[in-house]
Amino acid sequence: MRKRRSAFIAAGVAAALVATAACGSSEGDNGGEAANFDAKPTGTLSAWGFNNADDVGKARIEYAAKQLDGVKIEMDQTGFDAQKFTTRQASGNVPDVVQMDRELVLTYAAQGLIQPLDKCLEVNKVTKDRWYPSVANDVTYKGQMWAVPQFYQPAAIILNKKAMDAAGVQDADIDTSNPDKLLAAVAKMYKASNGVPTTLGFNPQATGQINLWLVGMGGKLADADGKPTLDDPNNVAALELLKKIVDAQGGFAKYKSFTDSFDMFGEKNQFVQNQVGAEVDAQWYPNVLSPYKDKIKLGAVPFKGKDGNPVTQAGGTSFVIPAQAKNPSAACKWALALTEEGSWNAAAEARAKTVQEKKSINTGLFTGSPVSDKAIREKFVKPSGDAGFDQVISTYYEVAGAGKSVGASPAGQQIKQELLNAVTATLLGSKPAQQALADAQTASMSAYKTVTGG
């Protein structure tokens, strides 16, 4: 579902680039200036977001509405559509606030289709330290924030202790900063039948978590100005290491076919079936595994960068205010209300109730805000009775502060697609990593120049 949605968004953004260039300019229709935000908004707010809101989303919507007393809120609760957004911009019929993936934000910022929000934050006495630095950096361009971020699911490595114990592998052996040690552990746990994998010693999530591997090796996708940097030597090193890991487990074609067969969200998932010894996963995945805690024995370790220190990386969504918004003050207040501590506490209360009803494990909420994350953990995340599972939860909380950004760019979607092409070509062996990334850099720079006007 996530892959199909990302592909749809990528196609929509690519198709909309020419249209956005016609609608805006590199300086923006508002000249790069924000609206005169009022801390006490009135009138009607038109909001677009919260498609199929769950318990967390509904609680936050209700909380935010109470903070905007006297403002009438009209909601379009459909998923973001790049082409639809562009069409609305061209017609002048735009919402006051729009929810979208953070990776899309700078594309619209560069075109002047959304407003910088530094004045929005200033009027409402909010500072950038509400969010983790890597989260704020994802929506920062030319020294200004262009969106109000939300959510942040950092990645770590979940361990299948049954498979590790059977192979004599220790937690310390799953060390991404020590390739030789890691590859030795992979070899001990990897199993195949007639050349087809049956157990991966380590699933690196070679495509789904590629950004983590890049920042772990010291790489990045864009510089401080948003220019693509796919051919960074550290990125090359990351892809070369991934290829070694995948080649040690049957090669990319067999690896991908095997991982595609996982019942990832079901009762026969890869941990229950002992199809992995260890795996890189985002913070939300322990929620999936919690119903099966009696069938599995888990642990976790942080992903380590080449310097030996824990590191993580994660994306998320955000709220932007279109340049032509009719009620930017209400939009600003609403977006900030949705991401303040009171909103997240209301969401955590709702999630705790759901967890109790389902007799599940409360793994917490990762909001994008370190203060809110800490408060939620202290209030709602209690010992589950499963020491291994509790250690998994603790690991994710511990790595959250070690987040790094791969860099944000107006050509973010094109960079994402070109990076995937480069990773696939490298792992299949059709191109060496350096050449694959050089080709990706050329294509990404072309897209960057198109979006920014050179």
Secondary structure, 3 states (H helix, E strand, C coil): CHHHHHHHHHHHHHHHHHHHHHHCCCCCCCCCCCCCCCCCCCEEEEEECCCCCCHHHHHHHHHHHHHCCCEEEEEECCCCCHHHHHHHHHHCCCCCEEEEEHHHHHHHHHCCCECCCHHHHHHCCCCHHHCCHHHHHCCEECCEECCEEECCCCEEEEEEHHHHHHHCCCHHHCCCCCHHHHHHHHHHHCEEECCEEEEECCECCCCCCHHHHHHHCCCCCECCCCCECCCCHHHHHHHHHHHHHHHCCCCHHHHHHHHHCCCCCCCCCCCCCCCECEEEEECCHHHHHHHHCCCCCEEEECCECCCCCECECCCCEEEECECCCCCHHHHHHHHHHHCCHHHHHHHHHHHHHHHHHHCCCCCCCCCCCHHHHHHHHHHHCCCCCCHHHHHHHHHHHHHHHHECCCCCCCCHHHHHHHHHHHHHHHHHCCCCHHHHHHHHHHHHHHHHHHHHCC
